[in-house]
Amino acid sequence: MIEDRQQLYVELQSLADRGIVLFLDGYPSSPEYVTHTLCAQEEACYMRDYVYDEKEGVLTELHFDKLNET
């Protein structure tokens, strides 16, 4: 579990270092906050949404959106 958390943090920090903005439930967030929230809410499901610049074709944002259970 600690390895998964560490791996997620390293991945998100790498993206942030490249200038990719992270969002959690619609709000800009840090790699630390996203990692903490996702790991603390293990039973919640989050969907990743990759946002690309249409002209450049490069990743600009990564959104984590909590899925509502209905």
N, CA, C, O and CB atoms as a CASP TS submission, in Angstrom:
PFRMAT TS
TARGET T0000
AUTHOR 0000-0000-0000
METHOD Language model
MODEL 1
PARENT N/A
ATOM      1  N   MET     1       0.830  -1.200   0.000  1.00  0.00           N
ATOM      2  CA  MET     1       0.000   0.000   0.000  1.00  0.00           C
ATOM      3  C   MET     1       0.868   1.255   0.000  1.00  0.00           C
ATOM      4  O   MET     1       0.587   2.208  -0.727  1.00  0.00           O
ATOM      5  CB  MET     1      -0.941   0.003   1.214  1.00  0.00           C
ATOM      6  N   ILE     2       1.915   1.255   0.810  1.00  0.00           N
ATOM      7  CA  ILE     2       2.804   2.415   0.858  1.00  0.00           C
ATOM      8  C   ILE     2       3.500   2.591  -0.484  1.00  0.00           C
ATOM      9  O   ILE     2       3.716   3.715  -0.937  1.00  0.00           O
ATOM     10  CB  ILE     2       3.845   2.263   1.992  1.00  0.00           C
ATOM     11  N   GLU     3       3.855   1.466  -1.124  1.00  0.00           N
ATOM     12  CA  GLU     3       4.498   1.538  -2.428  1.00  0.00           C
ATOM     13  C   GLU     3       3.560   2.135  -3.468  1.00  0.00           C
ATOM     14  O   GLU     3       3.996   2.925  -4.306  1.00  0.00           O
ATOM     15  CB  GLU     3       4.960   0.155  -2.869  1.00  0.00           C
ATOM     16  N   ASP     4       2.277   1.770  -3.430  1.00  0.00           N
ATOM     17  CA  ASP     4       1.300   2.323  -4.369  1.00  0.00           C
ATOM     18  C   ASP     4       1.167   3.833  -4.173  1.00  0.00           C
ATOM     19  O   ASP     4       1.120   4.596  -5.138  1.00  0.00           O
ATOM     20  CB  ASP     4      -0.073   1.636  -4.191  1.00  0.00           C
ATOM     21  N   ARG     5       1.109   4.246  -2.918  1.00  0.00           N
ATOM     22  CA  ARG     5       0.990   5.675  -2.599  1.00  0.00           C
ATOM     23  C   ARG     5       2.221   6.429  -3.099  1.00  0.00           C
ATOM     24  O   ARG     5       2.108   7.504  -3.688  1.00  0.00           O
ATOM     25  CB  ARG     5       0.813   5.884  -1.072  1.00  0.00           C
ATOM     26  N   GLN     6       3.379   5.858  -2.858  1.00  0.00           N
ATOM     27  CA  GLN     6       4.628   6.491  -3.277  1.00  0.00           C
ATOM     28  C   GLN     6       4.714   6.560  -4.801  1.00  0.00           C
ATOM     29  O   GLN     6       5.154   7.566  -5.356  1.00  0.00           O
ATOM     30  CB  GLN     6       5.837   5.724  -2.711  1.00  0.00           C
ATOM     31  N   GLN     7       4.297   5.501  -5.467  1.00  0.00           N
ATOM     32  CA  GLN     7       4.322   5.465  -6.931  1.00  0.00           C
ATOM     33  C   GLN     7       3.373   6.517  -7.510  1.00  0.00           C
ATOM     34  O   GLN     7       3.716   7.197  -8.477  1.00  0.00           O
ATOM     35  CB  GLN     7       3.939   4.059  -7.445  1.00  0.00           C
ATOM     36  N   LEU     8       2.187   6.651  -6.923  1.00  0.00           N
ATOM     37  CA  LEU     8       1.233   7.657  -7.382  1.00  0.00           C
ATOM     38  C   LEU     8       1.810   9.054  -7.192  1.00  0.00           C
ATOM     39  O   LEU     8       1.723   9.890  -8.092  1.00  0.00           O
ATOM     40  CB  LEU     8      -0.107   7.521  -6.631  1.00  0.00           C
ATOM     41  N   TYR     9       2.394   9.308  -6.038  1.00  0.00           N
ATOM     42  CA  TYR     9       2.971  10.623  -5.780  1.00  0.00           C
ATOM     43  C   TYR     9       4.078  10.953  -6.778  1.00  0.00           C
ATOM     44  O   TYR     9       4.116  12.059  -7.315  1.00  0.00           O
ATOM     45  CB  TYR     9       3.514  10.690  -4.356  1.00  0.00           C
ATOM     46  N   VAL    10       4.966  10.014  -7.026  1.00  0.00           N
ATOM     47  CA  VAL    10       6.075  10.241  -7.969  1.00  0.00           C
ATOM     48  C   VAL    10       5.516  10.540  -9.365  1.00  0.00           C
ATOM     49  O   VAL    10       6.001  11.440 -10.050  1.00  0.00           O
ATOM     50  CB  VAL    10       7.027   9.000  -8.016  1.00  0.00           C
ATOM     51  N   GLU    11       4.497   9.785  -9.782  1.00  0.00           N
ATOM     52  CA  GLU    11       3.869  10.020 -11.087  1.00  0.00           C
ATOM     53  C   GLU    11       3.283  11.428 -11.165  1.00  0.00           C
ATOM     54  O   GLU    11       3.518  12.150 -12.134  1.00  0.00           O
ATOM     55  CB  GLU    11       2.768   8.976 -11.352  1.00  0.00           C
ATOM     56  N   LEU    12       2.523  11.816 -10.146  1.00  0.00           N
ATOM     57  CA  LEU    12       1.868  13.125 -10.171  1.00  0.00           C
ATOM     58  C   LEU    12       2.875  14.260 -10.051  1.00  0.00           C
ATOM     59  O   LEU    12       2.706  15.298 -10.691  1.00  0.00           O
ATOM     60  CB  LEU    12       0.843  13.224  -9.048  1.00  0.00           C
ATOM     61  N   GLN    13       3.918  14.085  -9.246  1.00  0.00           N
ATOM     62  CA  GLN    13       4.942  15.109  -9.123  1.00  0.00           C
ATOM     63  C   GLN    13       5.677  15.289 -10.444  1.00  0.00           C
ATOM     64  O   GLN    13       6.011  16.412 -10.822  1.00  0.00           O
ATOM     65  CB  GLN    13       5.928  14.753  -8.007  1.00  0.00           C
ATOM     66  N   SER    14       5.927  14.204 -11.136  1.00  0.00           N
ATOM     67  CA  SER    14       6.581  14.270 -12.446  1.00  0.00           C
ATOM     68  C   SER    14       5.728  15.063 -13.443  1.00  0.00           C
ATOM     69  O   SER    14       6.245  15.873 -14.212  1.00  0.00           O
ATOM     70  CB  SER    14       6.847  12.849 -12.985  1.00  0.00           C
ATOM     71  N   LEU    15       4.432  14.819 -13.417  1.00  0.00           N
ATOM     72  CA  LEU    15       3.530  15.567 -14.301  1.00  0.00           C
ATOM     73  C   LEU    15       3.521  17.046 -13.929  1.00  0.00           C
ATOM     74  O   LEU    15       3.599  17.907 -14.806  1.00  0.00           O
ATOM     75  CB  LEU    15       2.100  14.992 -14.231  1.00  0.00           C
ATOM     76  N   ALA    16       3.427  17.342 -12.646  1.00  0.00           N
ATOM     77  CA  ALA    16       3.419  18.740 -12.196  1.00  0.00           C
ATOM     78  C   ALA    16       4.725  19.437 -12.568  1.00  0.00           C
ATOM     79  O   ALA    16       4.717  20.608 -12.946  1.00  0.00           O
ATOM     80  CB  ALA    16       3.195  18.817 -10.673  1.00  0.00           C
ATOM     81  N   ASP    17       5.837  18.728 -12.464  1.00  0.00           N
ATOM     82  CA  ASP    17       7.136  19.296 -12.830  1.00  0.00           C
ATOM     83  C   ASP    17       7.195  19.650 -14.318  1.00  0.00           C
ATOM     84  O   ASP    17       7.953  20.534 -14.718  1.00  0.00           O
ATOM     85  CB  ASP    17       8.259  18.314 -12.483  1.00  0.00           C
ATOM     86  N   ARG    18       6.405  18.969 -15.124  1.00  0.00           N
ATOM     87  CA  ARG    18       6.345  19.242 -16.562  1.00  0.00           C
ATOM     88  C   ARG    18       5.326  20.335 -16.896  1.00  0.00           C
ATOM     89  O   ARG    18       5.103  20.643 -18.066  1.00  0.00           O
ATOM     90  CB  ARG    18       5.999  17.964 -17.324  1.00  0.00           C
ATOM     91  N   GLY    19       4.713  20.916 -15.867  1.00  0.00           N
ATOM     92  CA  GLY    19       3.764  22.007 -16.081  1.00  0.00           C
ATOM     93  C   GLY    19       2.330  21.572 -16.291  1.00  0.00           C
ATOM     94  O   GLY    19       1.482  22.381 -16.665  1.00  0.00           O
ATOM     95  N   ILE    20       2.053  20.304 -16.056  1.00  0.00           N
ATOM     96  CA  ILE    20       0.691  19.790 -16.201  1.00  0.00           C
ATOM     97  C   ILE    20      -0.059  20.085 -14.911  1.00  0.00           C
ATOM     98  O   ILE    20       0.395  19.740 -13.820  1.00  0.00           O
ATOM     99  CB  ILE    20       0.685  18.251 -16.520  1.00  0.00           C
ATOM    100  N   VAL    21      -1.206  20.723 -15.048  1.00  0.00           N
ATOM    101  CA  VAL    21      -1.990  21.141 -13.892  1.00  0.00           C
ATOM    102  C   VAL    21      -2.883  19.985 -13.442  1.00  0.00           C
ATOM    103  O   VAL    21      -3.572  19.366 -14.253  1.00  0.00           O
ATOM    104  CB  VAL    21      -2.841  22.400 -14.224  1.00  0.00           C
ATOM    105  N   LEU    22      -2.861  19.708 -12.155  1.00  0.00           N
ATOM    106  CA  LEU    22      -3.680  18.645 -11.571  1.00  0.00           C
ATOM    107  C   LEU    22      -4.931  19.246 -10.950  1.00  0.00           C
ATOM    108  O   LEU    22      -4.879  20.290 -10.300  1.00  0.00           O
ATOM    109  CB  LEU    22      -2.880  17.845 -10.513  1.00  0.00           C
ATOM    110  N   PHE    23      -6.049  18.573 -11.160  1.00  0.00           N
ATOM    111  CA  PHE    23      -7.319  18.995 -10.579  1.00  0.00           C
ATOM    112  C   PHE    23      -7.924  17.827  -9.813  1.00  0.00           C
ATOM    113  O   PHE    23      -7.838  16.678 -10.244  1.00  0.00           O
ATOM    114  CB  PHE    23      -8.297  19.504 -11.675  1.00  0.00           C
ATOM    115  N   LEU    24      -8.531  18.131  -8.681  1.00  0.00           N
ATOM    116  CA  LEU    24      -9.260  17.135  -7.909  1.00  0.00           C
ATOM    117  C   LEU    24     -10.662  17.678  -7.683  1.00  0.00           C
ATOM    118  O   LEU    24     -10.849  18.706  -7.032  1.00  0.00           O
ATOM    119  CB  LEU    24      -8.541  16.812  -6.548  1.00  0.00           C
ATOM    120  N   ASP    25     -11.639  16.974  -8.227  1.00  0.00           N
ATOM    121  CA  ASP    25     -13.044  17.394  -8.131  1.00  0.00           C
ATOM    122  C   ASP    25     -13.239  18.849  -8.566  1.00  0.00           C
ATOM    123  O   ASP    25     -13.993  19.599  -7.947  1.00  0.00           O
ATOM    124  CB  ASP    25     -13.549  17.214  -6.698  1.00  0.00           C
ATOM    125  N   GLY    26     -12.549  19.230  -9.637  1.00  0.00           N
ATOM    126  CA  GLY    26     -12.748  20.549 -10.230  1.00  0.00           C
ATOM    127  C   GLY    26     -11.855  21.654  -9.695  1.00  0.00           C
ATOM    128  O   GLY    26     -11.934  22.786 -10.173  1.00  0.00           O
ATOM    129  N   TYR    27     -11.005  21.358  -8.713  1.00  0.00           N
ATOM    130  CA  TYR    27     -10.155  22.384  -8.118  1.00  0.00           C
ATOM    131  C   TYR    27      -8.679  22.078  -8.374  1.00  0.00           C
ATOM    132  O   TYR    27      -8.254  20.930  -8.242  1.00  0.00           O
ATOM    133  CB  TYR    27     -10.424  22.493  -6.607  1.00  0.00           C
ATOM    134  N   PRO    28      -7.900  23.090  -8.737  1.00  0.00           N
ATOM    135  CA  PRO    28      -6.461  22.866  -8.903  1.00  0.00           C
ATOM    136  C   PRO    28      -5.880  22.311  -7.601  1.00  0.00           C
ATOM    137  O   PRO    28      -6.197  22.795  -6.514  1.00  0.00           O
ATOM    138  CB  PRO    28      -5.735  24.187  -9.312  1.00  0.00           C
ATOM    139  N   SER    29      -5.035  21.300  -7.722  1.00  0.00           N
ATOM    140  CA  SER    29      -4.520  20.627  -6.540  1.00  0.00           C
ATOM    141  C   SER    29      -3.053  20.269  -6.719  1.00  0.00           C
ATOM    142  O   SER    29      -2.538  20.221  -7.836  1.00  0.00           O
ATOM    143  CB  SER    29      -5.336  19.375  -6.241  1.00  0.00           C
ATOM    144  N   SER    30      -2.398  20.020  -5.603  1.00  0.00           N
ATOM    145  CA  SER    30      -1.000  19.625  -5.614  1.00  0.00           C
ATOM    146  C   SER    30      -0.892  18.097  -5.687  1.00  0.00           C
ATOM    147  O   SER    30      -1.843  17.386  -5.361  1.00  0.00           O
ATOM    148  CB  SER    30      -0.271  20.167  -4.360  1.00  0.00           C
ATOM    149  N   PRO    31       0.270  17.602  -6.116  1.00  0.00           N
ATOM    150  CA  PRO    31       0.469  16.151  -6.110  1.00  0.00           C
ATOM    151  C   PRO    31       0.279  15.554  -4.720  1.00  0.00           C
ATOM    152  O   PRO    31      -0.258  14.455  -4.583  1.00  0.00           O
ATOM    153  CB  PRO    31       1.857  15.811  -6.628  1.00  0.00           C
ATOM    154  N   GLU    32       0.717  16.271  -3.693  1.00  0.00           N
ATOM    155  CA  GLU    32       0.576  15.784  -2.323  1.00  0.00           C
ATOM    156  C   GLU    32      -0.892  15.630  -1.939  1.00  0.00           C
ATOM    157  O   GLU    32      -1.290  14.613  -1.371  1.00  0.00           O
ATOM    158  CB  GLU    32       1.276  16.732  -1.348  1.00  0.00           C
ATOM    159  N   TYR    33      -1.689  16.645  -2.253  1.00  0.00           N
ATOM    160  CA  TYR    33      -3.099  16.631  -1.871  1.00  0.00           C
ATOM    161  C   TYR    33      -3.871  15.548  -2.628  1.00  0.00           C
ATOM    162  O   TYR    33      -4.691  14.841  -2.042  1.00  0.00           O
ATOM    163  CB  TYR    33      -3.729  18.002  -2.128  1.00  0.00           C
ATOM    164  N   VAL    34      -3.607  15.423  -3.922  1.00  0.00           N
ATOM    165  CA  VAL    34      -4.296  14.400  -4.716  1.00  0.00           C
ATOM    166  C   VAL    34      -3.931  13.012  -4.186  1.00  0.00           C
ATOM    167  O   VAL    34      -4.808  12.169  -4.001  1.00  0.00           O
ATOM    168  CB  VAL    34      -3.927  14.525  -6.229  1.00  0.00           C
ATOM    169  N   THR    35      -2.660  12.776  -3.945  1.00  0.00           N
ATOM    170  CA  THR    35      -2.222  11.475  -3.442  1.00  0.00           C
ATOM    171  C   THR    35      -2.869  11.169  -2.097  1.00  0.00           C
ATOM    172  O   THR    35      -3.379  10.070  -1.881  1.00  0.00           O
ATOM    173  CB  THR    35      -0.693  11.435  -3.314  1.00  0.00           C
ATOM    174  N   HIS    36      -2.847  12.140  -1.201  1.00  0.00           N
ATOM    175  CA  HIS    36      -3.444  11.937   0.122  1.00  0.00           C
ATOM    176  C   HIS    36      -4.933  11.620   0.009  1.00  0.00           C
ATOM    177  O   HIS    36      -5.417  10.683   0.644  1.00  0.00           O
ATOM    178  CB  HIS    36      -3.236  13.179   0.999  1.00  0.00           C
ATOM    179  N   THR    37      -5.646  12.380  -0.780  1.00  0.00           N
ATOM    180  CA  THR    37      -7.093  12.198  -0.902  1.00  0.00           C
ATOM    181  C   THR    37      -7.441  10.856  -1.523  1.00  0.00           C
ATOM    182  O   THR    37      -8.320  10.150  -1.027  1.00  0.00           O
ATOM    183  CB  THR    37      -7.697  13.319  -1.731  1.00  0.00           C
ATOM    184  N   LEU    38      -6.758  10.500  -2.603  1.00  0.00           N
ATOM    185  CA  LEU    38      -7.054   9.230  -3.255  1.00  0.00           C
ATOM    186  C   LEU    38      -6.728   8.050  -2.361  1.00  0.00           C
ATOM    187  O   LEU    38      -7.461   7.061  -2.354  1.00  0.00           O
ATOM    188  CB  LEU    38      -6.289   9.117  -4.555  1.00  0.00           C
ATOM    189  N   CYS    39      -5.653   8.134  -1.616  1.00  0.00           N
ATOM    190  CA  CYS    39      -5.266   7.024  -0.741  1.00  0.00           C
ATOM    191  C   CYS    39      -6.117   6.967   0.529  1.00  0.00           C
ATOM    192  O   CYS    39      -6.350   5.885   1.068  1.00  0.00           O
ATOM    193  CB  CYS    39      -3.793   7.144  -0.367  1.00  0.00           C
ATOM    194  N   ALA    40      -6.575   8.108   1.002  1.00  0.00           N
ATOM    195  CA  ALA    40      -7.401   8.143   2.210  1.00  0.00           C
ATOM    196  C   ALA    40      -8.819   7.661   1.932  1.00  0.00           C
ATOM    197  O   ALA    40      -9.483   7.140   2.829  1.00  0.00           O
ATOM    198  CB  ALA    40      -7.437   9.554   2.785  1.00  0.00           C
ATOM    199  N   GLN    41      -9.282   7.827   0.713  1.00  0.00           N
ATOM    200  CA  GLN    41     -10.645   7.435   0.346  1.00  0.00           C
ATOM    201  C   GLN    41     -10.596   6.223  -0.565  1.00  0.00           C
ATOM    202  O   GLN    41     -11.046   6.269  -1.710  1.00  0.00           O
ATOM    203  CB  GLN    41     -11.394   8.601  -0.343  1.00  0.00           C
ATOM    204  N   GLU    42     -10.043   5.137  -0.041  1.00  0.00           N
ATOM    205  CA  GLU    42      -9.817   3.940  -0.848  1.00  0.00           C
ATOM    206  C   GLU    42     -11.088   3.353  -1.434  1.00  0.00           C
ATOM    207  O   GLU    42     -11.045   2.719  -2.488  1.00  0.00           O
ATOM    208  CB  GLU    42      -9.134   2.903  -0.026  1.00  0.00           C
ATOM    209  N   GLU    43     -12.216   3.551  -0.772  1.00  0.00           N
ATOM    210  CA  GLU    43     -13.453   2.962  -1.270  1.00  0.00           C
ATOM    211  C   GLU    43     -14.139   3.839  -2.308  1.00  0.00           C
ATOM    212  O   GLU    43     -15.057   3.384  -2.991  1.00  0.00           O
ATOM    213  CB  GLU    43     -14.395   2.701  -0.123  1.00  0.00           C
ATOM    214  N   ALA    44     -13.711   5.075  -2.433  1.00  0.00           N
ATOM    215  CA  ALA    44     -14.268   5.968  -3.444  1.00  0.00           C
ATOM    216  C   ALA    44     -13.579   5.694  -4.779  1.00  0.00           C
ATOM    217  O   ALA    44     -12.407   5.321  -4.827  1.00  0.00           O
ATOM    218  CB  ALA    44     -14.099   7.463  -3.026  1.00  0.00           C
ATOM    219  N   CYS    45     -14.321   5.885  -5.843  1.00  0.00           N
ATOM    220  CA  CYS    45     -13.763   5.689  -7.182  1.00  0.00           C
ATOM    221  C   CYS    45     -13.553   7.042  -7.845  1.00  0.00           C
ATOM    222  O   CYS    45     -14.449   7.885  -7.874  1.00  0.00           O
ATOM    223  CB  CYS    45     -14.692   4.794  -8.047  1.00  0.00           C
ATOM    224  N   TYR    46     -12.363   7.230  -8.371  1.00  0.00           N
ATOM    225  CA  TYR    46     -12.033   8.452  -9.092  1.00  0.00           C
ATOM    226  C   TYR    46     -11.697   8.109 -10.534  1.00  0.00           C
ATOM    227  O   TYR    46     -11.040   7.105 -10.809  1.00  0.00           O
ATOM    228  CB  TYR    46     -10.857   9.196  -8.416  1.00  0.00           C
ATOM    229  N   MET    47     -12.150   8.943 -11.438  1.00  0.00           N
ATOM    230  CA  MET    47     -11.868   8.762 -12.850  1.00  0.00           C
ATOM    231  C   MET    47     -10.834   9.797 -13.275  1.00  0.00           C
ATOM    232  O   MET    47     -10.923  10.968 -12.907  1.00  0.00           O
ATOM    233  CB  MET    47     -13.163   8.882 -13.701  1.00  0.00           C
ATOM    234  N   ARG    48      -9.865   9.355 -14.044  1.00  0.00           N
ATOM    235  CA  ARG    48      -8.883  10.280 -14.606  1.00  0.00           C
ATOM    236  C   ARG    48      -9.417  10.826 -15.926  1.00  0.00           C
ATOM    237  O   ARG    48      -9.964  10.090 -16.747  1.00  0.00           O
ATOM    238  CB  ARG    48      -7.504   9.578 -14.812  1.00  0.00           C
ATOM    239  N   ASP    49      -9.250  12.114 -16.109  1.00  0.00           N
ATOM    240  CA  ASP    49      -9.634  12.759 -17.358  1.00  0.00           C
ATOM    241  C   ASP    49      -8.421  13.541 -17.848  1.00  0.00           C
ATOM    242  O   ASP    49      -8.009  14.518 -17.223  1.00  0.00           O
ATOM    243  CB  ASP    49     -10.894  13.696 -17.171  1.00  0.00           C
ATOM    244  N   TYR    50      -7.858  13.109 -18.960  1.00  0.00           N
ATOM    245  CA  TYR    50      -6.672  13.747 -19.522  1.00  0.00           C
ATOM    246  C   TYR    50      -7.106  14.835 -20.494  1.00  0.00           C
ATOM    247  O   TYR    50      -7.881  14.573 -21.415  1.00  0.00           O
ATOM    248  CB  TYR    50      -5.760  12.706 -20.229  1.00  0.00           C
ATOM    249  N   VAL    51      -6.610  16.056 -20.296  1.00  0.00           N
ATOM    250  CA  VAL    51      -6.975  17.192 -21.135  1.00  0.00           C
ATOM    251  C   VAL    51      -5.750  17.591 -21.956  1.00  0.00           C
ATOM    252  O   VAL    51      -4.683  17.880 -21.414  1.00  0.00           O
ATOM    253  CB  VAL    51      -7.496  18.395 -20.271  1.00  0.00           C
ATOM    254  N   TYR    52      -5.930  17.598 -23.272  1.00  0.00           N
ATOM    255  CA  TYR    52      -4.842  17.918 -24.191  1.00  0.00           C
ATOM    256  C   TYR    52      -5.073  19.254 -24.875  1.00  0.00           C
ATOM    257  O   TYR    52      -6.215  19.646 -25.115  1.00  0.00           O
ATOM    258  CB  TYR    52      -4.688  16.819 -25.234  1.00  0.00           C
ATOM    259  N   ASP    53      -4.001  19.947 -25.184  1.00  0.00           N
ATOM    260  CA  ASP    53      -4.052  21.143 -26.010  1.00  0.00           C
ATOM    261  C   ASP    53      -4.331  20.662 -27.427  1.00  0.00           C
ATOM    262  O   ASP    53      -3.551  19.887 -27.980  1.00  0.00           O
ATOM    263  CB  ASP    53      -2.711  21.991 -25.922  1.00  0.00           C
ATOM    264  N   GLU    54      -5.427  21.109 -28.018  1.00  0.00           N
ATOM    265  CA  GLU    54      -5.833  20.619 -29.327  1.00  0.00           C
ATOM    266  C   GLU    54      -4.840  20.984 -30.427  1.00  0.00           C
ATOM    267  O   GLU    54      -4.624  20.195 -31.346  1.00  0.00           O
ATOM    268  CB  GLU    54      -7.193  21.161 -29.674  1.00  0.00           C
ATOM    269  N   LYS    55      -4.242  22.150 -30.347  1.00  0.00           N
ATOM    270  CA  LYS    55      -3.297  22.581 -31.378  1.00  0.00           C
ATOM    271  C   LYS    55      -1.969  21.855 -31.268  1.00  0.00           C
ATOM    272  O   LYS    55      -1.421  21.391 -32.268  1.00  0.00           O
ATOM    273  CB  LYS    55      -3.069  24.077 -31.289  1.00  0.00           C
ATOM    274  N   GLU    56      -1.455  21.759 -30.053  1.00  0.00           N
ATOM    275  CA  GLU    56      -0.136  21.172 -29.828  1.00  0.00           C
ATOM    276  C   GLU    56      -0.188  19.654 -29.654  1.00  0.00           C
ATOM    277  O   GLU    56       0.791  18.957 -29.919  1.00  0.00           O
ATOM    278  CB  GLU    56       0.502  21.800 -28.610  1.00  0.00           C
ATOM    279  N   GLY    57      -1.341  19.148 -29.204  1.00  0.00           N
ATOM    280  CA  GLY    57      -1.476  17.720 -28.964  1.00  0.00           C
ATOM    281  C   GLY    57      -0.719  17.235 -27.737  1.00  0.00           C
ATOM    282  O   GLY    57      -0.344  16.066 -27.652  1.00  0.00           O
ATOM    283  N   VAL    58      -0.495  18.141 -26.783  1.00  0.00           N
ATOM    284  CA  VAL    58       0.236  17.768 -25.561  1.00  0.00           C
ATOM    285  C   VAL    58      -0.704  17.822 -24.358  1.00  0.00           C
ATOM    286  O   VAL    58      -1.667  18.589 -24.328  1.00  0.00           O
ATOM    287  CB  VAL    58       1.460  18.708 -25.336  1.00  0.00           C
ATOM    288  N   LEU    59      -0.400  16.999 -23.389  1.00  0.00           N
ATOM    289  CA  LEU    59      -1.177  16.963 -22.149  1.00  0.00           C
ATOM    290  C   LEU    59      -0.970  18.259 -21.377  1.00  0.00           C
ATOM    291  O   LEU    59       0.166  18.667 -21.137  1.00  0.00           O
ATOM    292  CB  LEU    59      -0.776  15.742 -21.280  1.00  0.00           C
ATOM    293  N   THR    60      -2.060  18.902 -20.989  1.00  0.00           N
ATOM    294  CA  THR    60      -1.969  20.157 -20.234  1.00  0.00           C
ATOM    295  C   THR    60      -2.578  20.050 -18.849  1.00  0.00           C
ATOM    296  O   THR    60      -2.163  20.766 -17.937  1.00  0.00           O
ATOM    297  CB  THR    60      -2.649  21.269 -20.994  1.00  0.00           C
ATOM    298  N   GLU    61      -3.559  19.163 -18.672  1.00  0.00           N
ATOM    299  CA  GLU    61      -4.241  19.022 -17.389  1.00  0.00           C
ATOM    300  C   GLU    61      -4.593  17.559 -17.149  1.00  0.00           C
ATOM    301  O   GLU    61      -4.829  16.793 -18.083  1.00  0.00           O
ATOM    302  CB  GLU    61      -5.511  19.900 -17.343  1.00  0.00           C
ATOM    303  N   LEU    62      -4.621  17.195 -15.877  1.00  0.00           N
ATOM    304  CA  LEU    62      -5.097  15.880 -15.470  1.00  0.00           C
ATOM    305  C   LEU    62      -6.116  16.086 -14.365  1.00  0.00           C
ATOM    306  O   LEU    62      -5.804  16.628 -13.304  1.00  0.00           O
ATOM    307  CB  LEU    62      -3.920  14.957 -14.998  1.00  0.00           C
ATOM    308  N   HIS    63      -7.334  15.648 -14.628  1.00  0.00           N
ATOM    309  CA  HIS    63      -8.435  15.824 -13.677  1.00  0.00           C
ATOM    310  C   HIS    63      -8.745  14.485 -13.014  1.00  0.00           C
ATOM    311  O   HIS    63      -8.776  13.446 -13.673  1.00  0.00           O
ATOM    312  CB  HIS    63      -9.702  16.393 -14.387  1.00  0.00           C
ATOM    313  N   PHE    64      -8.970  14.523 -11.722  1.00  0.00           N
ATOM    314  CA  PHE    64      -9.456  13.375 -10.963  1.00  0.00           C
ATOM    315  C   PHE    64     -10.843  13.750 -10.473  1.00  0.00           C
ATOM    316  O   PHE    64     -11.005  14.660  -9.660  1.00  0.00           O
ATOM    317  CB  PHE    64      -8.488  12.996  -9.762  1.00  0.00           C
ATOM    318  N   ASP    65     -11.839  13.040 -10.977  1.00  0.00           N
ATOM    319  CA  ASP    65     -13.225  13.330 -10.621  1.00  0.00           C
ATOM    320  C   ASP    65     -13.839  12.126  -9.911  1.00  0.00           C
ATOM    321  O   ASP    65     -13.793  11.001 -10.408  1.00  0.00           O
ATOM    322  CB  ASP    65     -14.049  13.699 -11.878  1.00  0.00           C
ATOM    323  N   LYS    66     -14.418  12.392  -8.733  1.00  0.00           N
ATOM    324  CA  LYS    66     -15.050  11.339  -7.954  1.00  0.00           C
ATOM    325  C   LYS    66     -16.324  10.889  -8.662  1.00  0.00           C
ATOM    326  O   LYS    66     -17.157  11.707  -9.053  1.00  0.00           O
ATOM    327  CB  LYS    66     -15.359  11.823  -6.512  1.00  0.00           C
ATOM    328  N   LEU    67     -16.456   9.595  -8.815  1.00  0.00           N
ATOM    329  CA  LEU    67     -17.650   9.042  -9.453  1.00  0.00           C
ATOM    330  C   LEU    67     -18.738   8.893  -8.399  1.00  0.00           C
ATOM    331  O   LEU    67     -18.499   8.382  -7.305  1.00  0.00           O
ATOM    332  CB  LEU    67     -17.345   7.670 -10.138  1.00  0.00           C
ATOM    333  N   ASN    68     -19.915   9.342  -8.742  1.00  0.00           N
ATOM    334  CA  ASN    68     -21.060   9.220  -7.832  1.00  0.00           C
ATOM    335  C   ASN    68     -21.632   7.824  -7.942  1.00  0.00           C
ATOM    336  O   ASN    68     -21.869   7.315  -9.037  1.00  0.00           O
ATOM    337  CB  ASN    68     -22.149  10.283  -8.145  1.00  0.00           C
ATOM    338  N   GLU    69     -21.848   7.222  -6.806  1.00  0.00           N
ATOM    339  CA  GLU    69     -22.463   5.900  -6.792  1.00  0.00           C
ATOM    340  C   GLU    69     -23.963   6.066  -6.707  1.00  0.00           C
ATOM    341  O   GLU    69     -24.484   6.644  -5.753  1.00  0.00           O
ATOM    342  CB  GLU    69     -21.935   5.041  -5.616  1.00  0.00           C
ATOM    343  N   THR    70     -24.660   5.551  -7.720  1.00  0.00           N
ATOM    344  CA  THR    70     -26.114   5.664  -7.733  1.00  0.00           C
ATOM    345  C   THR    70     -26.771   4.329  -7.726  1.00  0.00           C
ATOM    346  O   THR    70     -27.999   4.245  -7.736  1.00  0.00           O
ATOM    347  CB  THR    70     -26.575   6.439  -8.918  1.00  0.00           C
TER
END
